[in-house]
Amino acid sequence: MNYTVQQIAEITNAEVIGDKNLVVKNIAYDSRIIYSIKNTAFIAINTHKNSGEKFIEAAIDRGINIIISEHQYPQFENITWIIVKNSVDFLQQLAKYHFENSHLRSIGITGSNGKTILKEWLYQCLWNEFPTVKSPKSFNSQIGLPLSLLQINDSHQLGIFEVGISHPNEMEKLENIFHPQIGLLTHIGNAHAANFSSEEELIDEKIKLFKDSEIIIYNGDHSLVDQKIKKLYSDKKLISYGLKETNDVFIKNNISKDENILVEYFGEEISFPAHQRDEATLTNATALIAVLKVLQVENKKIIEKINLLKAIEMRLEAIEGNKGNIVINDSFNLDLDSLKTALQFLKEYNKPKKSLVLTDIVGVNTNSKELYEEVSELVNEQYFDSVFLIGNEISKFSELFKSKTFTFIDTKELIESKHLSEIENQIILLKGARKFEIEKLKDILELRKHDTVLEVNLNAILHNINYHKSLLKPGTKMMAMVKANAYGLGSYEISEFLQHHHIDYLGVAYVDEGVELRKKGITTPIIVMNPEQHSYQTIIEYNLEPEIYSFRVLELFYEAVQKSGYDKKYPIHIKLETGMHRLGFKDFELDQLSETLSEKNLKVQSMFSHLSSSDMPEEKEFTFKQLDIFEKNSSFLTEKLGYSPLRHILNSSGITSYTDHQHDMVRIGIGMLGESPDTEIQKQLQSVVSFKTVISQISMVENGESVGYSRKFKPDHLTKIATIPVGYADGIPRLIGNQVGSLGVNKILAPIVGNICMDMMMINVENIPNVKEGDMVTVFNAKPSLKEFAGYCKTITYEVLTSISPRVKRIYIKD
Ligand SMILES: *Cc1c(COP(=O)(O)O)cnc(C)c1O
């Protein structure tokens, strides 16, 4: 976009205070990830859950001088304000105007699953055919879609946008803003069916997006979808795709037998090799081909592009580097948009010094001078310490870069220069086109080579949190339990991520855990569940909030508050006993408790209890009794106190099974890690953790020989045995040796044989084709799943996770 403040105000009926002639090219909505302040306005978005206005100050501190907000804050000087009635309506009005006045071909993608992947695939295939703009990440909602549309500028010829809805009547509003020429309907599943009375209602709602489309491309394997589209849109050009032969685009051959996949498109055949052959991937591939054909991409090119897709790993990874560095590796593709995304990602880290490795941008048809001018402007705004440019093209423009800048012909030359070994305590962004293979730098910069890792997918945590939130009322708060090192995954890393995503509360077990978080910069309120008596001073010093579960703790803590000289009401959390018989005030203590509390200068921030069996359907009656007692006792206390503390009792399985009892807050734990006892809910969650290692050695063991300590495994025929560098000191219980448990190799289970050693174990790999040393082994979370693994160990998933030894390196993945 490119408007003056005056134009924006006219389009949206807003009021301007300040300089009407300023130009706005970008709208930033998150003060933490503003990557450029030039021609950028900050919008304070107010939703029913949150007010963006509290971040105005941070945006102004970053250097923004145009603020779009529902209210003006006159304390900030020299700011131009665009004052709007409703921030979300404003965005939608502006986006609608902007889209309708742009001249691009547009593709609108909706459906239940596969929207983001299809959008990314299409983008990968099309960005060097036409200048293309797309929604970032999965920005597809009432706010995300307008923000995506506002990225369109005059140079774009094609726009690919995702449109997502989760409630009835939402599509009409979105279609009013964005009416794509080409509509693409992906798989319809039951991901959001919860808010719809039937699948039919869901389909009716989604296909409203295509009201003004010229062409509709849809999955014809779904017969209801097929019927509905044909009936409602008989006047449009319709193209169905899918696995069934009745579709216009379909897979013709036997996918489990033949080497290549053969797709038929209106009588033409397109054949390509495919590695992933699951139904979802192949269905998406037919959709992709349908769109590419509509855009008149030649068959030969389509095949080339599909072949390139297989290497896609759509993620930005953050790796602990050597010498105190953090390495952000984004070495998969490079264009302006993905550079912006990576620069935003950098903002999430607060290392004072940073360096950038950047390569030529390949395959774009634009004027390279203009392109690198824009690149250098973006880069200059980040104040990198050093910039390393790789490639002949970009090196020509090295003068444009203001940091200390070095140029190299290729990655090898940079490696040989030894510059990288001089970087200390920095964040290093690796951003390059694939052909430069800058992932080789990652290997050099990485802290230690670890064959054994516990990989934590932060995006999946966010997905799981959002899933649980979608079940709750909009105003219900959420506490994330990060006790026991966040169930073994890394308390700081998880808390930092959750804080970034505005979690309301964090819960730890012990004071030390809270202190560590505060020391590392976590400012979110933290409740300490087990405040030990020697730790009360520390609690106060670090602004932590204790759980108070007995009169003894109440008196001792209050003494500490008085001694500390704290002169306001200190926040505490009252634990009520309702049936768990662990900690808490009992019924008969409540009278006295209310009296004691009213005499003291303390503020009851919340009252809560804990369900002992929310994961057990057979204990429903007992759970309802706990919920009743909590309701009664917390109401009693609220009345006596004369104010209303927050109330909360639901843990993860409580959220899904006893949603009506959410009160003011819920406490999520294992659910955010993607585990649920309910198989239906389990399907909606994403797997967060995987424990991986590699094969150290393979041995052929003959009949008569034996494996491991005490000769516990003696094969009766020549058997292929693999040694794995993980043992009981890593947290694998010894009891799953001797063929009780199995590990996954190439998606096949290989039984553990013999006794598990301290640092190693052996598995039988005779049934695994082509297995070799160095191959990856999954301890859990694929095959076997975390649940299956917990089954081998005769315990619950919680204990498996918290038992993994700290020496196993945790790595964190984010988009
Ligand atoms: C650990 C804990 C939770 C979270 O339980 P999950 O079953 O993991 O959701 C909630 N509340 C309290 C008091 C806890 O100790």
The ligand as a Gaussian input file, in Angstrom:
#p B3LYP/6-31G(d) Opt

LIG

0 1
 C        0.246000     -29.329000      36.998000
 C       -0.968000     -28.609000      37.336000
 C       -1.926000     -28.276000      36.366000
 C       -1.844000     -28.721000      34.934000
 O       -2.277000     -30.045000      34.811000
 P       -2.395000     -30.765000      33.382000
 O       -3.061000     -32.053000      33.671000
 O       -1.022000     -30.944000      32.897000
 O       -3.203000     -29.866000      32.541000
 C       -2.995000     -27.493000      36.749000
 N       -3.121000     -27.076000      38.014000
 C       -2.246000     -27.397000      38.970000
 C       -2.466000     -26.925000      40.361000
 C       -1.135000     -28.184000      38.683000
 O       -0.263000     -28.491000      39.629000

